[in-house]
Amino acid sequence: MRALGLGLLVLLAACGTEDEEMAGELAIPGDPNADVSGPAVEVTGSSTVYPFTSAVAGYFADAYPGARRPEVTSTGTNAGIGAFCAGGPGAPDIADASRRMTVEEFRTCRENGVTNIRELTVGLDGIALVEARPSAPEDMVGAEQAGDAEENERFDLTPRQIYEALAATSADGSPNETSFWSDISTGLPERPISFIVPPSTSGTRQQFEELVMLRGCRNIPRLAEAPEERCTTLRSDDAVSEGAEDDNAIVAAVSGNPDAIGVVGYSYLESNSEIVQPISLDRFIPNEATIMGGGYPASRRLYLYVNADRFTEKPALGVFVDTFLAEEVSGDQGLLVETGFVPVPVWSRDALMEARNRRLEETDL
């Protein structure tokens, strides 16, 4: 149950080589002596991380009224990292990401002069499967505490069942024309297969393919060694539709279609719990306990990638990063928790502070 958290600690402690730009203690949010001069901090990327970064930007603006408010946009992880690695004066200072930067992206950064990068695992998340809530929110305390869907009698799926429903080709290589969930298992309802997924530019989509589709594919003996593309290519018929980069749009589409299942970041489930409800995955409901403990199968990390070469020309950047990392902001009792943010385990925060002062290297990825 501590698999994700332990891996996070090892990851944070191992990354990079130590630099001097941010060495020392975190800046105290609101410190009147903090240097917050320079142009506005610019952040772009993941729609999943966007609400958290936006909340921190508001907190930063209130804490430092003399500073320019950070500019935060949601473009998707791929586009955000692409803009970050393009380099030059027009590139953002920070890329929000719902997946880790790839080696290829790191090399693009380096080729374009973005060589002093900080990789900060600022929080945890779960890729939530949601359906329309048929009635007012019900008491789910027992199920949430246990993280087990057995107590709530809701739609329960496994990665293999999702793969069998959504894959472009069936296990025997024929086109997948499965129409109803009951065609996959008699234990599933006679309900049309209708999935709404994020676009291919989304980190959430890529993580869904890796953590759910690929895992489900590998659970089928004849596909255990199949190429990854075979396992992650989705159907192109009406069973699967591609939603917008904005998870709120997917939530809205699901809430108006009783057959639809949407793929969104956990915080969008939390903030829209009056209109959508979770579908359990391997009998686990996504919540803070199951995500932090690693029991929820589609748990993942959330990242900030920071161009540390900007710290000198834009002092506010370092203070903004420290504000995000502050215990009262992203800690287990921090202000972000109310927005559906899942903090890194308290026992790994020291390692996160070390990562703040370390340059990311290709060998870390």
N, C-alpha and C positions, 0 to 999 in steps of 0.2 A: 504493500500500500504506500510505501515511501519511495517507490521507484523513480517517479518524476522529480521529486524534491531532491533526492540524493544525486541524481544525474545533474540537476541544476547546480548543486554545490560544486561538484567536480568540474563542470563546464566553466563556471565563473572563476574558480581558483586557477584554472589552467590557462586561461586566455591571455595572449599578448605579452609584450615586454613593457616594463615600467617606464613611464615618462614623468616629466616634472610639471606639466602645465596645470594639473589639478591636484597635485600632491597636497596632503594635509587634510584637515577636518572639513566636513560639509559646511557650506555656508548656511547660516541660520536664517530661515525665511523671514523677511521683513527687517533684516539687519540694516540700520540706517547708514552704516559705514560701507556697505557692499557697493562695489562699482558696477552699476547697471547701465553704463553709457554705451553708445554705439547704436547702429541701426537695429531695427526690430529683428528678433530671432525668427527665422523662417523654418517651418516644419511641414512636411508633406508625406503622404503615403497611406498606410493601411486604414481602411474604414473601420476596422475593429478597434484599433488603438486610438483613432481620431477622437472619440468622446472623452477619453481619459486625458489626452494631450490638451484638448480644448479646455477641459476643467482646470488643468494645471495652469494654462495660459491665463485664465480668469483670476485664479488665485495669485499668480505672479503679478498681474497688473494691479490687484488690490494691495498686495504687500509692498510693491515698489511703485508708488504713484508717479515717480519721476521717470520711470522707464517707459519705453515704447511697448505697447502690447504685442506679444508674439503673434505672428500670423500663421495659422494652422489650416491646412487644407486636406481634404480626403480625395485621393486619386487612385488608391489601391497600392498594394505592396510592390508589385512589379514596377509600376510607373514611378512610385516614390523612390525606390532604390535606383532606378534608371536615371532620374533627375539628379539625385545625390551624386551618383558616380560620373555624371557628365562633366562635373567640375566647372571651373570658371566662376565669374562673379555672379551669374544668375542662378547658380545651383543652391538648393536649400542647405541650411546648416545641419538639419537633422532629418533622417528618414525614419518614419514609423514603419514597423514591419510585423506581420503576424506569422512570419516564418523566418528562418535564419538566412542570411546572405549566402549566396552560393560562391564557390571558388571562381567561377566565370565572372560573376558580378564584381568580386573583389579585384580581379585582374583588370577589369574595365576601369574601376576606380583608380587603380595604380597607374594605368596607362594615361589617364586624364589628370594626373597630378594630385588625386585625393589619396594620400598615403598615410595620413595620421588619423586613424579611425578608432573611435571607442565603440565597443559593442556592449550594450547594457541590457540585460534581461530584467525588465522593469516589473513584469507581472506574469501571471499565468492565465490561461483561458481554456475553454472547452468549445469544440465545434458542436453546437446544439442542433438537434433535429426537432423542428417545431411543427405543430398542427394547430388549427383553429380551436380555440376554447369554446365548447358548446354551451357553457353556462357560466355563472359567476364563479370567481376563484373559490376553490374548495380547500379544506384543511389538509395540507400535505405535510405537516410537521413530522410525523413518524417516518414517512417515506424519505423525506429530505435528510433526516438525521442518519438513516441507515444507508442512503444512497441506493436503495434497492426498490425496483419498480413493482415488486410482488404485492406491495400493500395498496397500490393505487389503481389496479386493474386497467391500466392504460396500454396502448399500442406498444409492444416491445419488439425490437428488431435486433438482429445480429449483423456484423459486418458481412458475413457470407450471404445472408438474405438480401441485403442492400446491393451487393455486387450482382447477385442473380437477377435482381429487378432492373438494375440500371446499366449494366455492361452492354456494350454495342453487340457483342457476340456471346452466345451461350457457351457453356463448357465444351460442347462438342464442335464448336466452330461455326455453327449456323447462326444467322441473324436472330437477335433476341426479340421475340414478338410477344413476350409474356404480358398479359393485360391486367391481371388481378393479383393482389398479394396472396390470395388463397391458392393461386396456381403454384406458388413457391412452397407453401406449407399449409397443410390443413388447419394448423393452429392459428393462422393469420386470417383477418377478416376478408370477406368478399368485397373488396374495395378497390377501385381502379388505381393503378400505379400512376402517381402524379407527383413528380419531384421538381422543386425549383432550386437551382444551384446558382452560386455566384458566377460571374464571368471568368474566363480563363486568366484574366489579368489579376485576379484576386488571390492573395495569399491564403485566404480561407478556402477557396476552391482547391488550391494545390495541396493544402493540408488534408482536406476531405478525401482527395484522391489517394494520398499516401496513408493516412491513418485509418480510413474506412474501406475504400475500394480495394486498395492493394492488399490489405490484411484479409479482407473477405475472399479475394481471389486465391491467395496463398493457402486458404483453408480447404480448398478443393484439390484433392490429391493430384489429379491430372494437370492442374495448373500451378503446382507448387514451384515449378521452375520456368513458368511462362515469362516472356518479356514484360517489362513494366508497362509498356504502352498497351499491350493486350489487356492488362488488368485495369487500367485507368481510363480507357476510352469509353465515353458515355454514349448512350443511344441518341440518335438524332430525330426520333419521332416524337409524338405528342406526350410520351411518358416522361420525358425530361425537357424542361424549359430553362433557359438561362435568364436569370434575373439581373437587376442592376448592381452596380458596384456598392451601392448604399444598402446595407442590411435592413434598414427601415422599410425600403420598398419591397423587399422579399417578405417581411413580416406582414405588410399590408396586403400583398397578394395572397398569402396563406390564409389570413383572417377572413377573406372573402370566398374561400373555396374549401368546403369541408373535406374534400378528398386530397388536398394538396399537403405535401410535407416540404418544409423549407430548411435550408442549411444556412445558419447564421452564427455569429459569435455569441458566446454565453451572455454577455452584458445586454444584448438586444432581446434575449429571452427575458431577462430580469426586468428590463425597463418596459416591456410590453406584456407582462404576465396577465393583464386583465383581458387580453384578446387572443393570446396564444399560450399553449402549454407544451411541455417537453415530451418527446418520445424517448423511452429508455433505450440504451444501447448496451447490449449484453447484460441487461437487467440493472443497469446503473443510470440513475437520473443525474444530469449535470447540476452540480451545486458547488459551493466553495469547498466543502469537505472532500467530495469525490475528485474534484479537479486538483486541489492542493495535494491530496494524498496519492494521486496517481491511479485511483481505482477506475475513474471514468476513461474508457478506451480512447476517446478522441481529445485527450488533454494535450495542451501545447504551451509554448512559451511566447511571450510578446517582447519585442525588441525596440530599442532606440539605437540608431547608428548616428554617431555624432562626428562631424568634421572638426577635430581638435585643433587644426591649424587656424581656425577662426577665433579661438579663445582670446588671442592678443588684440586683434582688430575689433572684436565684438565682445567686450567683457561681460555683457549681459547674458551671453550664451552659457558661460560656465555657471552663473548664478541660477539661470533657468534649469539647467540639468540638475544642480544641487537641490533646487526646489522640488523637482519631480521625485528625487530619491529620498527626500526628507521623510522621517518616520511619520510625522503628522499628516503627510500627503499620501504616500504610497505604502505605509506600514499597515499592519493588520488591524489597526484602529483608525487608519487615516481617512481623510475626506473622500478618497476615491472609492472606498469600499461600498459606499451608499449608491454608487453608480453601476454596480455589478462587477467591479474590478476585483480580481483575485490576487492578493499580494504574494510575493515569494515567501517561503517559510521564514519565520523569524530567525531561525538558526543559520540561514544562508545569507542574511543581509550583510554580514561582515565581508563575505566573498564578493558581494555586489559592490561594496565600497572599493575593494581592490581592483575590480574590473574598471571602475571609473578612472583609475590612474594608469591603465595599461593599454598600450597600442595593440590593435588587432593585427595578427599575422596570418598569412595564407595557411600556414600549417595548423592554425586553430580551427579551420573550417572543414 
